[in-house]
Amino acid sequence: MQISIRGSFTTFIGAALIAGGSLCVACVTEDEDPAESTGGTTGSGGETGDTGGADAGGATGSGGSGTSATACPPIEAALLTDFTMQDGGDGEQATFGTPPDTFSGGTFQYPDSLVSDVTGDNWNISGTVDDYAGFSFYFQDDCSPLDASAYQGMRFTISGTLPEGRTLKMWVGTSPNTVSYDWLIAHNSTDVKLSAGTCEPATDNQYDGTCNNGDATVAVESTAQTIELTWDQFTGGKPIGTVDPSEITGFGFTLSWSGANDTPYDFDVTLDDFGFIE
């Protein structure tokens, strides 16, 4: 079931804030891929790229105290959304769940230059990648963590086009790999929201590689295919390399980008029937 809610951009925008009319991934000031690093304004982050992030190394995180957000309501059904266009919808954003009783939220993409379209009863995202970019789901009312331990992993249908050599990854953030609220406050991060994150970066840079989301590469082909990713297929998380589905802080997709010296490219991806594996 979908509903017309906006809510506040949460979870994964835990690396994004609106700046100058575009989404700035935690306003990174160095050539670093924050995509696979957690943290940011809501402490769950997760973004893009094949460099930096999960490959950036860094010391093992020392578990932070983690000021807790409100745990997410229970998941209503394995299928979160089929992206059916709702009456009164804006054609750009899909929503899911029945707040406040069940796990609810919606879609977003970054940067704003990417085009989001749900008028075809699916989610089509297209545009030019010329910076860290991706598309994801916010959690209504900034809830964190989500308990998805009743499910085996994530399931969705996907099709589209990506240039040769480019990749799409799905990431899943969890509490141990998400930068803690207390750390973000102590380091003067802006627009910080409560989270269930407990990871503390080894340096003053939240994207130093200490705290990373686990991810998995997703094959994108012109013909739609159903993808099932079990929790153990999301790898590379730091400091914890495995995904505990009882403490999810966010999930989404990132497009490869290696930084300022990379070459812009066009993509077109369509997502449908997004949810969990029963």
N, C-alpha and C positions, 0 to 999 in steps of 0.2 A: 504494500500500500504506500502511495506517495501522498504527500500533503504539501500545502503551500506555506512553508516556513522558511525563514532566512537564517535566524539564529546568528550567533557570532562565529566568524571564522575561527576554528580552533584546531586542536590537535596538530595536523601537519602545518598549518600556518604558523605553528610553533617554529617556524623558521622564516616567517614572512610577515612584513608589515607594510602598510600602504604608504608609499613615499613618492611624492611627485607624480601621483596618478598611476603608478605601476607598482607591482609587488616586488619588493626588494628582499631577497633572501637574507634576512637578518642583516641586511646592509653590509655584506662582507666587504672589507676594505683591502683584501689581498687576494691573490689568485689561488683561491682554495675552494675545493668543491664541498659545500656544506650539505649537499644532497644526501649523503649517506651518514652524515653526522647528525645526531639528534640535538635537540636544544632549540634555541630561538625564543620567540616571544611567549609561546605557550609550553615550551619545554618538550615538544615531541618531534618536531622537525622531520627531516628525511627529505632528501632531494635527489639530485641527479648526477650523472657523470660516471665515467669509468676510472677517473683519476681522483686523487685526494680521498676524502671521506674514509671509506673502509680500508683503503690502502695507505692511509696517511701515517699509520703507526701511532706512536704516542704511548705513554705509560698506562698501565691498567688503572681504570677508574677506582677511586676510593668511594665507596657508597656514601652518598650524601644523606642528610636527614630527611629531605624531601617533604616539604609541606604538602599535605595531601589535598587533592581536589575531591569532588564528590564522585564516587564510583558510578559508572554508567548503569542505567537500568538494564534489565534482562533483554536479550535478543529475542525479537518477536518470532522470526522465522529464518530458516537458512538463507533464503533468497532475500537480500536486503532491498534490491530494487531492480526492476526490469526497464527503468527509465521511461515508463509510459508518460506521455505528455498530459499534464493535468489542466483542467479548465482554469483559466486565470493565471497560468504560469507564464513566465517571461520568455520561455523558449531557450534559455541559456543555462538554467540551473535545475537539476533534479534533486528531489528530497526523498527521504525514506523514513519509516518508522511512525509511531504514534506517540508523540510526547504528551505528558511527561512519563507515561507508564512503561514505554518500551524504548529500546535503544534507537535513537533518531539522529538525523543529520542531513547532510547534503553535499553537493559537489562544488569544486572550485578548480581553477587552473591558474598557473602563473608562468610567465608574466601576463599582464592584461592584454598584450598583443596577440596571444593565442585565442583562437576562435572556438567557443563552446556552443554546441547546438544539440538540443534534445527534442526538437520538433519531429524527428523521425522515429520516436519511441525507442531510441537508443541514445548513447552519448558519443557524439562525434567531436573530436578535438583535432584542430589542424592549425598550421601556421609555420612560421620560420623560427628555428632554434638559433638564437644568436647570443644566448646567455644561459645560465642555469634555468631549467624549465621542467615543468611536470604538471600532472593533474592528480587530484586527490579528493578526499572526503573529510569534511569537518564533523566533529561530534557536537551535537546540540548541547547548549549550556556548559560547554567546556568540560564535560564529564571525563573522568580518567581515574583508574584504568577501566578497560572493557574486559569482561570475563567471557571468552569464547572457547573455554575448555571443553564444552559439549560437542565441539566440532573438530574436524580433522585437519582443516586448512582453509584456503581461499579458492573460490571457483568463479569463473567468468568466461564470457565469450568475447573474442577479440578478432579484428581484421584490420587491414590498412596497408600503408606503404611507409617504409623507412629506407633511406639510402643505404647502399652496401657499406658495411663497416660500422654502422650506427646501431645502438642497442636501446631497448626499452627494459627497464627493471621495475619490478614491484618490490616495495619495501614494507616491512612491518616493524614498528617501534614497540619496545616494551619498557617497563619501569626501570630495570637495572641499566639500560642503555640510553635512557633519556636524561638530559641534563636537568638537575634538580632546580626547583623554583628558588630555593634558598641561595644556590650558587649564582643564579642569574641576577637576583636582587643584589647580592653582594658585589657583583661585577657591573652594576649599573646598566643592565640590559633594559631596553625600553619596551613598554606595553607588555609586561610579563603577566601571564595568567597562572593560576594554580595548576599544578600537574602532579602526577604520581611518580615523576622521575626521581631517581636517587643517584645518578651518576655525576661525578665532579671532574671536570677536565683537569688535566695535569698542569696546564698553563692558563694564562689569562684569556686565551682564545678558545671559545667553546667549540670551534671547528678544528681543533688540533689533532683529531683522530682518536682521542680517548673514548669518546662516547659516540658509537655508530649504530645505526639500524641494520638489522639483517635484511638481505635482499635476495632476489632470484631473477635471472634473466628470462624475459618473456619473448617467445618467437612471435613475430608479426608477419602474417602472410595475407595475400589479397583475398583468399577465401576464409570466411569466418571459421574459427575453430574454438572448441571449448577447452580451457586450460584449468587444470587442477594442480595446485601447489600445496603440498602438505607442509606442516609447520617445520619439519626438519630440512626442507629444501631452502628455507630462508637462512642464509649463512653470512658470515663475515661481521656479525654484530660484535660490538665491544662495549664494555669488558666481558660480556657474556655472549658466547658464540651461538647459543641456541635460543629459540623463541619459546617462551612460556605463554601459552594462549590465555592464561588466566589473568595476565597483566598487560594487555595491549594498550598502548598510548596513541596509536595512530597507524594508518596504512594508506598507501597511494602508489603512484607510478612516477618514474623519472626518466628523462631522455638524456642520452649521453652528451656531455659537453666537457671539454678538458681545459677550459679557461680562455683567457683573452687572446691567445694565439691560435685558437681553433677556428674552423671555417664554418660559417652559417649554413644551414641546410633546412629543407622543407620536409614536413611529415604530415601524415593524415591517418588518424587512428579512430576506430569505432569500437566502443565497449558496450556490452549488453549483459543482462542477467548476472549481475554481480552479487556475490554473497559468500557463503561458507559451504564447505564440504560436510555433509552429514555423515 
